[in-house]
Amino acid sequence: MTDYHDLAARIRALTHGETDEVALMATLACEIHHASGRFDWTGFYRVTGPEMLKIGPYQGGHGCLTIPFSRGVCGAAARTGAVQLVPDVDAFPGHIACASTTRSELVIPVTGAGGRLIGVLDIDSDQPDAFTQRDAAALQEILDDVFGQL
């Protein structure tokens, strides 16, 4: 089981005072990725234009370079502003298979001050049904703590 209390404390210490979004994303991607063996790919997709996400810092194999808001799990999270907890990616309409090994996915919108959408945190697993509401809630809290004032 992932120790989110310890992860949050470590991230808080590493990111204290940092305001650069890319530096923060790189640090979080690394720390979150190594927090659990379930996390096969961990990274950010940044909002870079109208209705468009572009890959940001990540850990794991290659990812898709761009994702429109209209496609895939990441696009759904960006478009709706809602966490996407997908136990079986093959059952998700319009899933984009950036990696053939992905079985389940958790995508959380990342917002800054005033609710500005910065991007999404995308975590893939090579295990089916790898994520829980506890994962989503704990990671959302970490993201809000780090990016909420930017």
Backbone as a chain_set.jsonl record, in Angstrom:
{"seq": "MTDYHDLAARIRALTHGETDEVALMATLACEIHHASGRFDWTGFYRVTGPEMLKIGPYQGGHGCLTIPFSRGVCGAAARTGAVQLVPDVDAFPGHIACASTTRSELVIPVTGAGGRLIGVLDIDSDQPDAFTQRDAAALQEILDDVFGQL", "coords": {"N": [[0.845, -1.179, 0.0], [0.538, 2.217, -0.795], [2.28, 4.772, 0.86], [0.92, 7.554, 1.34], [1.008, 9.726, 3.053], [3.734, 9.963, 3.741], [4.755, 10.325, 1.153], [3.561, 12.792, 0.435], [4.752, 14.488, 2.327], [7.456, 14.302, 1.59], [7.357, 15.348, -1.017], [6.446, 17.932, -0.444], [8.667, 18.948, 0.965], [10.643, 18.846, -1.038], [9.662, 20.583, -2.988], [9.2, 23.026, -1.867], [8.771, 26.458, -2.062], [9.267, 26.55, -4.787], [8.23, 27.702, -7.978], [8.121, 27.209, -10.654], [6.356, 25.597, -13.109], [7.093, 23.373, -14.745], [9.395, 22.362, -13.498], [8.255, 21.606, -11.08], [6.455, 19.644, -11.98], [8.258, 17.73, -12.983], [9.573, 16.896, -10.658], [7.412, 15.865, -9.139], [6.509, 13.818, -10.877], [8.654, 12.013, -10.787], [8.815, 11.367, -7.991], [6.213, 10.362, -7.438], [6.048, 8.249, -9.267], [7.94, 6.423, -8.301], [6.796, 5.675, -5.948], [5.137, 3.5, -5.881], [4.945, 0.157, -7.019], [2.929, -0.402, -8.732], [2.699, 1.656, -10.5], [3.315, 2.16, -13.681], [3.773, 3.969, -15.728], [4.206, 7.371, -15.319], [3.25, 10.642, -15.452], [2.949, 14.018, -16.743], [0.642, 15.801, -18.744], [0.596, 18.794, -20.38], [-1.391, 21.757, -20.707], [-1.211, 23.342, -23.693], [-2.299, 24.806, -25.667], [-5.401, 25.874, -27.182], [-7.732, 23.519, -26.192], [-5.799, 21.453, -26.215], [-3.374, 19.105, -25.213], [0.022, 18.602, -24.331], [2.831, 16.488, -24.048], [4.549, 16.406, -20.958], [6.944, 16.473, -18.268], [7.898, 13.149, -17.372], [7.984, 9.702, -16.174], [9.035, 6.52, -17.14], [8.291, 4.51, -20.082], [8.057, 5.782, -23.496], [5.587, 8.347, -24.2], [2.455, 9.525, -25.597], [2.78, 12.298, -27.77], [1.088, 14.526, -28.215], [-2.244, 15.233, -27.141], [-5.509, 15.734, -27.938], [-8.203, 17.464, -26.273], [-10.498, 16.157, -26.913], [-10.045, 13.441, -27.081], [-9.344, 10.21, -25.69], [-8.41, 9.12, -22.305], [-6.937, 11.051, -20.901], [-7.693, 13.352, -22.318], [-10.426, 13.347, -21.678], [-10.331, 13.879, -18.913], [-9.219, 16.456, -18.935], [-11.136, 17.832, -20.442], [-13.542, 17.553, -18.965], [-12.84, 18.187, -16.376], [-12.833, 16.367, -14.379], [-11.738, 13.646, -12.319], [-10.451, 10.714, -13.785], [-10.88, 7.445, -13.377], [-9.942, 4.492, -14.417], [-10.51, 1.215, -14.623], [-10.147, -0.718, -16.611], [-8.647, -0.202, -19.477], [-9.267, -1.01, -22.05], [-11.989, -1.049, -22.11], [-12.701, 1.573, -22.149], [-14.215, 4.012, -24.018], [-12.688, 5.262, -26.908], [-10.103, 5.182, -25.924], [-6.654, 5.982, -25.988], [-3.979, 4.225, -27.054], [-1.049, 4.613, -26.003], [0.933, 3.047, -24.997], [1.232, -0.4, -25.338], [1.155, -2.038, -23.143], [-0.394, -0.969, -21.139], [-2.96, -1.413, -18.803], [-4.717, -0.341, -16.92], [-5.767, 2.932, -15.752], [-5.233, 6.128, -14.253], [-6.227, 9.399, -14.192], [-5.78, 12.727, -13.347], [-7.027, 15.973, -13.193], [-5.008, 18.927, -13.184], [-4.958, 21.842, -11.505], [-4.457, 25.361, -11.187], [-4.239, 28.497, -9.425], [-7.396, 30.067, -9.07], [-8.708, 28.11, -10.447], [-7.579, 27.575, -12.903], [-6.8, 25.449, -15.574], [-3.96, 23.595, -15.684], [-2.904, 21.245, -16.608], [-2.831, 17.654, -16.835], [-2.342, 14.946, -14.559], [-1.158, 11.857, -15.351], [-1.354, 8.478, -14.744], [-0.363, 5.302, -15.515], [-0.927, 1.769, -15.419], [0.405, -1.522, -15.682], [-1.138, -3.427, -14.694], [-4.432, -4.738, -14.343], [-7.212, -2.861, -13.046], [-5.796, -1.303, -11.101], [-5.918, 0.987, -9.545], [-7.38, 3.007, -6.924], [-10.093, 4.795, -5.29], [-8.93, 5.928, -3.083], [-6.267, 6.308, -3.909], [-6.732, 8.244, -5.906], [-7.858, 10.387, -4.407], [-5.797, 10.997, -2.544], [-3.663, 11.69, -4.235], [-4.817, 13.832, -5.587], [-4.99, 15.669, -3.498], [-2.25, 16.144, -3.017], [-1.528, 17.307, -5.482], [-3.155, 19.617, -5.45], [-2.029, 20.925, -3.262], [0.568, 21.495, -4.198], [0.241, 22.836, -6.704], [-1.875, 24.597, -6.406], [-1.581, 27.324, -5.733], [-0.38, 28.555, -7.839]], "CA": [[0.0, 0.0, 0.0], [1.32, 3.439, -0.923], [2.261, 5.659, 2.027], [0.706, 8.895, 0.786], [1.437, 10.73, 4.04], [5.174, 10.109, 3.544], [4.955, 10.894, -0.179], [3.199, 14.213, 0.491], [5.772, 15.197, 3.109], [8.667, 14.346, 0.77], [7.109, 16.299, -2.107], [6.385, 19.273, 0.158], [10.038, 19.361, 1.265], [11.39, 19.021, -2.283], [9.112, 21.633, -3.846], [8.959, 24.246, -1.097], [9.262, 27.707, -2.634], [9.41, 26.469, -6.246], [7.045, 28.171, -8.689], [8.188, 26.815, -12.06], [5.459, 24.465, -13.296], [7.782, 22.216, -15.319], [10.244, 21.819, -12.435], [7.364, 20.931, -10.137], [5.959, 18.423, -12.63], [9.356, 16.761, -13.054], [9.789, 16.368, -9.306], [6.269, 15.029, -8.773], [6.495, 12.612, -11.702], [9.664, 11.106, -10.24], [8.453, 10.9, -6.65], [5.005, 9.545, -7.502], [6.359, 7.02, -10.02], [8.697, 5.486, -7.473], [6.062, 5.426, -4.701], [4.394, 2.24, -5.954], [5.252, -0.737, -8.132], [1.764, -0.424, -9.642], [2.779, 2.791, -11.401], [4.158, 1.763, -14.804], [4.08, 5.225, -16.428], [3.71, 8.468, -14.499], [3.681, 11.894, -16.042], [2.041, 15.131, -16.937], [0.338, 16.403, -20.036], [0.383, 20.221, -20.124], [-2.224, 22.513, -21.634], [-0.296, 24.187, -24.462], [-3.079, 25.563, -26.633], [-6.829, 25.61, -27.019], [-8.174, 22.122, -26.271], [-4.67, 20.603, -26.588], [-2.388, 18.696, -24.208], [1.318, 18.17, -24.855], [3.554, 15.737, -23.023], [5.449, 17.121, -20.065], [7.845, 15.567, -17.565], [7.336, 11.834, -17.06], [8.849, 8.57, -15.858], [8.544, 5.329, -17.823], [8.523, 4.494, -21.523], [7.564, 6.965, -24.22], [4.154, 8.637, -24.149], [1.947, 10.264, -26.755], [3.304, 13.658, -27.736], [-0.034, 15.455, -28.057], [-3.563, 14.634, -26.954], [-6.582, 16.733, -27.918], [-9.19, 17.291, -25.198], [-11.596, 15.331, -27.43], [-9.66, 12.036, -27.215], [-8.69, 9.433, -24.648], [-8.65, 9.318, -20.876], [-6.378, 12.36, -20.539], [-8.571, 14.352, -22.895], [-11.669, 13.376, -20.896], [-10.056, 14.571, -17.644], [-9.038, 17.885, -19.232], [-12.402, 18.37, -20.963], [-14.597, 17.553, -17.948], [-12.34, 18.633, -15.079], [-13.104, 15.292, -13.414], [-10.805, 12.527, -12.222], [-10.813, 9.54, -14.575], [-10.37, 6.218, -12.759], [-10.304, 3.52, -15.444], [-9.98, -0.095, -14.235], [-9.836, -1.501, -17.805], [-8.554, 0.79, -20.558], [-9.891, -1.535, -23.259], [-13.425, -0.772, -22.019], [-12.909, 3.024, -22.186], [-14.408, 4.444, -25.407], [-11.727, 6.235, -27.409], [-8.8, 5.113, -25.253], [-5.481, 6.104, -26.847], [-2.976, 3.262, -26.591], [0.324, 5.099, -26.17], [1.752, 1.87, -24.692], [0.393, -1.606, -25.421], [1.146, -2.742, -21.855], [-1.292, -0.315, -20.186], [-4.205, -2.136, -18.515], [-5.607, 0.559, -16.18], [-5.256, 4.3, -15.812], [-5.766, 7.153, -13.362], [-5.864, 10.728, -14.694], [-6.288, 13.751, -12.437], [-6.78, 17.338, -13.655], [-4.119, 19.751, -12.371], [-5.417, 23.228, -11.607], [-3.752, 26.391, -10.441], [-5.071, 29.522, -8.791], [-8.595, 30.441, -9.804], [-9.231, 26.982, -11.212], [-6.939, 27.499, -14.23], [-6.312, 24.116, -15.907], [-2.548, 23.572, -16.054], [-2.688, 20.001, -17.335], [-3.33, 16.473, -16.142], [-1.402, 13.917, -14.112], [-1.556, 10.583, -15.933], [-0.634, 7.32, -14.213], [-0.765, 4.053, -16.159], [-0.446, 0.551, -14.789], [0.34, -2.733, -16.493], [-2.05, -4.317, -13.962], [-5.825, -4.294, -14.415], [-7.861, -2.377, -11.816], [-4.681, -1.031, -10.185], [-6.095, 2.227, -8.806], [-8.55, 3.117, -6.057], [-10.503, 6.158, -4.94], [-7.923, 6.406, -2.124], [-5.165, 6.834, -4.731], [-7.18, 9.479, -6.554], [-8.034, 11.451, -3.409], [-4.501, 11.369, -1.976], [-2.886, 12.374, -5.264], [-5.466, 15.135, -5.812], [-4.577, 16.533, -2.393], [-0.862, 16.525, -3.274], [-1.534, 18.24, -6.615], [-3.734, 20.884, -4.992], [-1.045, 21.547, -2.37], [1.714, 21.966, -4.964], [-0.089, 23.726, -7.829], [-3.041, 25.416, -6.114], [-1.301, 28.752, -5.582], [0.325, 29.07, -9.032]], "C": [[0.899, 1.254, 0.0], [1.158, 4.307, 0.325], [2.148, 7.103, 1.529], [1.092, 9.996, 1.764], [2.932, 11.015, 3.862], [5.473, 10.754, 2.188], [4.66, 12.391, -0.178], [4.25, 15.03, 1.233], [7.066, 15.355, 2.3], [8.506, 15.378, -0.353], [7.076, 17.727, -1.577], [7.797, 19.793, 0.417], [10.827, 19.661, -0.013], [10.928, 20.227, -3.093], [8.899, 22.968, -3.144], [9.594, 25.461, -1.779], [9.408, 27.705, -4.15], [8.116, 26.911, -6.917], [7.048, 27.792, -10.173], [7.384, 25.531, -12.265], [6.176, 23.221, -13.806], [8.7, 21.568, -14.279], [9.396, 21.054, -11.413], [6.848, 19.618, -10.726], [7.033, 17.345, -12.673], [9.585, 16.102, -11.698], [8.651, 15.449, -8.895], [6.234, 13.743, -9.585], [7.471, 11.579, -11.147], [9.223, 10.514, -8.904], [7.224, 9.988, -6.667], [5.3, 8.215, -8.188], [7.032, 5.968, -9.137], [8.004, 5.149, -6.154], [5.319, 4.092, -4.708], [4.802, 1.448, -7.182], [4.104, -0.844, -9.129], [1.877, 0.63, -10.724], [3.812, 2.503, -12.493], [4.615, 2.968, -15.626], [3.43, 6.338, -15.638], [4.189, 9.775, -15.112], [2.568, 12.897, -16.196], [1.861, 15.417, -18.415], [-0.079, 17.834, -19.737], [-0.576, 20.82, -21.147], [-1.294, 23.483, -22.353], [-1.012, 25.021, -25.513], [-4.544, 25.267, -26.407], [-7.144, 24.118, -27.219], [-7.048, 21.15, -26.629], [-3.742, 20.371, -25.4], [-1.117, 18.268, -24.928], [2.087, 17.523, -23.717], [4.5, 16.656, -22.248], [6.38, 16.122, -19.404], [7.152, 14.25, -17.216], [8.425, 10.835, -16.71], [8.222, 7.348, -16.517], [8.893, 5.404, -19.294], [7.938, 5.729, -22.183], [6.048, 7.122, -24.033], [3.73, 9.305, -25.443], [2.448, 11.704, -26.653], [2.209, 14.696, -27.53], [-1.328, 14.668, -27.902], [-4.592, 15.764, -26.973], [-7.56, 16.431, -26.783], [-10.294, 16.326, -25.622], [-11.273, 13.839, -27.461], [-9.075, 11.469, -25.932], [-9.057, 9.808, -23.227], [-8.122, 10.682, -20.432], [-7.243, 13.49, -21.08], [-9.866, 14.488, -22.116], [-11.466, 14.11, -19.576], [-9.917, 16.072, -17.867], [-10.365, 18.529, -19.635], [-13.448, 18.538, -19.872], [-14.153, 18.135, -16.616], [-12.542, 17.605, -13.994], [-12.027, 14.219, -13.472], [-11.348, 11.369, -13.056], [-10.1, 8.33, -13.96], [-10.852, 5.07, -13.64], [-9.691, 2.159, -15.111], [-9.564, -0.965, -15.417], [-9.829, -0.553, -19.002], [-9.214, 0.303, -21.843], [-11.395, -1.273, -23.276], [-13.731, 0.72, -22.076], [-13.048, 3.464, -23.637], [-13.379, 5.516, -25.8], [-10.374, 6.225, -26.714], [-7.678, 5.19, -26.287], [-4.408, 5.182, -26.278], [-1.574, 3.78, -26.905], [1.31, 3.965, -25.897], [0.835, 0.652, -24.662], [0.285, -2.345, -24.095], [0.152, -2.156, -20.852], [-2.596, -1.087, -20.059], [-5.211, -1.252, -17.78], [-4.934, 1.919, -16.08], [-5.981, 5.186, -14.805], [-5.277, 8.501, -13.889], [-6.571, 11.772, -13.841], [-5.995, 15.129, -13.024], [-5.899, 18.1, -12.659], [-4.54, 21.203, -12.58], [-4.575, 24.14, -10.73], [-4.742, 27.347, -9.811], [-6.246, 29.879, -9.689], [-9.17, 29.331, -10.655], [-8.659, 26.855, -12.608], [-6.395, 26.093, -14.465], [-4.878, 24.215, -16.412], [-2.262, 22.359, -16.935], [-3.362, 18.86, -16.605], [-2.154, 15.621, -15.687], [-1.957, 12.595, -14.62], [-0.7, 9.483, -15.323], [-1.218, 6.079, -14.864], [-0.214, 2.882, -15.349], [-0.547, -0.603, -15.772], [-0.507, -3.807, -15.809], [-3.477, -3.824, -14.156], [-6.307, -3.821, -13.044], [-6.84, -2.038, -10.722], [-4.926, 0.145, -9.252], [-7.398, 2.25, -8.02], [-8.931, 4.585, -5.876], [-9.519, 6.763, -3.943], [-6.72, 6.99, -2.865], [-5.543, 8.186, -5.314], [-7.268, 10.631, -5.561], [-6.691, 11.924, -2.86], [-3.655, 12.135, -2.991], [-3.491, 13.738, -5.591], [-5.052, 16.124, -4.732], [-3.143, 17.031, -2.588], [-0.801, 17.555, -4.4], [-2.072, 19.605, -6.204], [-2.751, 21.649, -4.111], [0.086, 22.187, -3.171], [1.336, 23.047, -5.982], [-1.188, 24.742, -7.515], [-2.814, 26.907, -6.019], [-0.64, 29.369, -6.82], [-0.622, 29.804, -9.966]], "O": [[1.895, 1.315, 0.721], [0.042, 4.546, 0.786], [3.155, 7.782, 1.326], [1.465, 11.091, 1.343], [3.346, 12.174, 3.836], [6.34, 11.623, 2.087], [5.432, 13.174, -0.733], [4.595, 16.135, 0.814], [7.694, 16.413, 2.324], [9.406, 16.179, -0.606], [7.626, 18.633, -2.204], [8.094, 20.951, 0.121], [11.592, 20.624, -0.059], [11.726, 20.83, -3.811], [8.463, 23.935, -3.768], [10.798, 25.485, -2.037], [9.651, 28.756, -4.743], [7.028, 26.538, -6.478], [6.064, 28.037, -10.871], [7.692, 24.5, -11.668], [5.89, 22.117, -13.341], [8.766, 20.342, -14.199], [9.785, 19.983, -10.947], [6.813, 18.598, -10.038], [6.748, 16.173, -12.425], [9.769, 14.887, -11.613], [8.892, 14.368, -8.358], [5.955, 12.678, -9.033], [7.139, 10.398, -11.053], [9.257, 9.298, -8.716], [7.2, 8.961, -5.989], [4.843, 7.167, -7.731], [6.725, 4.779, -9.221], [8.559, 4.42, -5.331], [4.915, 3.606, -3.651], [4.982, 2.012, -8.261], [4.292, -1.325, -10.247], [1.224, 0.521, -11.762], [5.018, 2.589, -12.264], [5.725, 2.974, -16.157], [2.243, 6.269, -15.319], [5.39, 9.989, -15.274], [1.416, 12.658, -15.833], [2.785, 15.293, -19.219], [-0.99, 18.07, -18.944], [-0.57, 20.431, -22.315], [-0.667, 24.337, -21.726], [-0.393, 25.852, -26.177], [-4.889, 24.483, -25.523], [-6.859, 23.542, -28.268], [-7.298, 20.132, -27.274], [-3.374, 21.302, -24.683], [-1.167, 17.654, -25.994], [2.004, 17.957, -22.568], [5.147, 17.543, -22.804], [6.585, 15.029, -19.932], [5.986, 14.23, -16.82], [9.614, 11.079, -16.916], [7.007, 7.164, -16.455], [9.686, 6.246, -19.713], [7.395, 6.61, -21.516], [5.336, 6.159, -23.749], [4.568, 9.614, -26.291], [2.526, 12.259, -25.556], [2.383, 15.64, -26.76], [-1.485, 13.581, -28.458], [-4.554, 16.652, -26.121], [-7.721, 15.278, -26.383], [-10.957, 15.738, -24.768], [-12.133, 13.04, -27.83], [-8.395, 12.17, -25.183], [-9.888, 10.682, -22.98], [-8.785, 11.388, -19.672], [-7.497, 14.472, -20.382], [-10.359, 15.597, -21.909], [-12.33, 14.882, -19.159], [-10.434, 16.87, -17.085], [-10.673, 19.644, -19.212], [-14.163, 19.54, -19.843], [-14.99, 18.537, -15.807], [-12.436, 17.924, -12.81], [-11.479, 13.924, -14.534], [-12.545, 11.082, -13.038], [-8.876, 8.217, -14.02], [-12.031, 4.715, -13.615], [-8.49, 1.962, -15.293], [-8.725, -1.853, -15.264], [-10.888, -0.149, -19.484], [-9.674, 1.116, -22.645], [-12.01, -1.276, -24.342], [-14.9, 1.104, -22.053], [-12.107, 3.312, -24.416], [-13.224, 6.53, -25.12], [-9.581, 7.151, -26.888], [-7.743, 4.544, -27.333], [-3.982, 5.354, -25.135], [-0.987, 3.438, -27.931], [2.39, 3.92, -26.487], [-0.22, 0.68, -24.027], [-0.591, -3.196, -23.936], [-0.122, -2.775, -19.824], [-3.259, -1.382, -21.053], [-6.418, -1.386, -17.982], [-3.728, 2.06, -16.285], [-7.171, 5.017, -14.541], [-4.074, 8.726, -14.02], [-7.784, 11.718, -13.636], [-4.841, 15.434, -13.325], [-6.031, 17.935, -11.446], [-4.483, 21.723, -13.695], [-4.06, 23.741, -9.685], [-5.929, 27.045, -9.68], [-6.107, 29.981, -10.908], [-10.031, 29.58, -11.499], [-9.193, 26.104, -13.424], [-5.616, 25.589, -13.656], [-4.614, 24.841, -17.438], [-1.481, 22.435, -17.883], [-4.324, 19.053, -15.862], [-1.11, 15.577, -16.338], [-3.108, 12.256, -14.344], [0.528, 9.542, -15.376], [-2.421, 5.83, -14.778], [0.818, 2.99, -14.688], [-1.464, -0.659, -16.592], [-0.587, -4.943, -16.276], [-3.717, -2.617, -14.137], [-5.86, -4.322, -12.012], [-7.0, -2.434, -9.568], [-4.214, 0.294, -8.259], [-8.381, 1.608, -8.389], [-8.189, 5.49, -6.259], [-9.295, 7.974, -3.951], [-6.213, 8.047, -2.491], [-4.781, 9.149, -5.23], [-6.801, 11.734, -5.847], [-6.47, 13.127, -2.724], [-3.003, 13.119, -2.641], [-2.759, 14.694, -5.845], [-4.791, 17.291, -5.024], [-2.854, 18.204, -2.351], [-0.101, 18.561, -4.286], [-1.505, 20.634, -6.572], [-2.649, 22.873, -4.202], [0.516, 23.298, -2.859], [2.031, 24.056, -6.106], [-1.405, 25.665, -8.3], [-3.749, 27.686, -6.205], [-0.37, 30.57, -6.845], [-0.198, 30.297, -11.011]]}, "num_chains": 1, "name": "protein.A"}
